[in-house]
Amino acid sequence: MSKSQPLSLWFVTKMIWVAILLSVLFSYLTDRFLFGFDQQEHKCIPGYTFYIVDKHDREPVQRGETFAFLSARMEPLYPDGATMIKVVAGLPGDDICVTEKQVLVNSDPIPDIDSLPLARNMGLEPRDLARALKLEPNFYWMMGRTSDSFDSRYWGPMHQVQIVGRAYPIW
């Protein structure tokens, strides 16, 4: 048996099938999932830095779900199109009330959230951002889990077309 014996046709065929299978699997996974991480020093969802986003799951159905979406109307803090991750606090049809002291969804206060602590950093008074509204179809109220999260309290409802997918915190 010589050192330069050619690879068998069976082995080459098997390797081609393995390569095809791996490329199909890789293509599916990269089409469906997105890996993201939160670079902020003060996380709006405490305890998590890394997320997997399922781009095929794009419709929130209950409050408390975490979703990734593309930013809009958040300049100069975030450019339009930046990927954001927040928690769904309000669904279409919900009544939202933002006061200088609290945020209410269907008359229930969102716990552990000061209403508008970032307003003055933006050159506004909290009363300037106080409002009451009913979420229209395909609009969601997105919030972080901390008072200093830059969320719907400041930029309003988010339209469903901005949704990238459901975000699963992993670490």
FENSULCOR-V281942 format. One record per pair of residues at least 24 apart in sequence whose C-alpha atoms are under 7 Angstrom apart, sorted by the first residue. I is the first residue (numbers start at 1). J is the second residue. If there is no record, write none. Layout:
# FENSULCOR-V281942
I_J, I_J
This chain:
# FENSULCOR-V281942
32_56, 44_144, 44_145, 44_146, 44_149, 45_144, 45_145, 45_146, 48_169, 48_171, 49_171, 50_169, 50_170, 50_171, 51_167, 51_168, 51_169, 51_170, 52_167, 52_168, 52_169, 53_165, 53_166, 53_167, 53_168, 54_165, 54_166, 54_167, 55_164, 55_165, 55_166, 56_165, 57_165, 57_166, 58_163, 58_164, 58_165, 58_166, 63_88, 63_89, 63_90, 63_91, 64_88, 64_89, 66_166, 66_167, 66_168, 67_165, 67_166, 67_167, 68_163, 68_164, 68_165, 68_166, 68_167, 69_162, 69_163, 69_164, 69_165, 70_162, 70_163, 70_164, 73_155, 74_155, 86_142, 86_143, 86_144, 87_142, 87_143, 87_144, 88_140, 88_141, 88_142, 88_143, 89_141, 89_142, 89_143, 90_140, 90_141, 90_142, 91_135, 91_139, 91_140, 91_141, 92_135, 92_136, 92_137, 92_138, 92_139, 92_140, 93_134, 93_135, 93_136, 93_137, 94_134, 94_135, 95_133, 95_134, 95_135, 96_132, 96_133, 96_134, 97_131, 97_132, 97_133, 98_130, 98_131, 98_132, 98_153, 99_130, 99_131, 100_126, 100_127, 100_130, 113_146, 113_147, 114_147, 117_147, 117_148, 118_148, 129_154
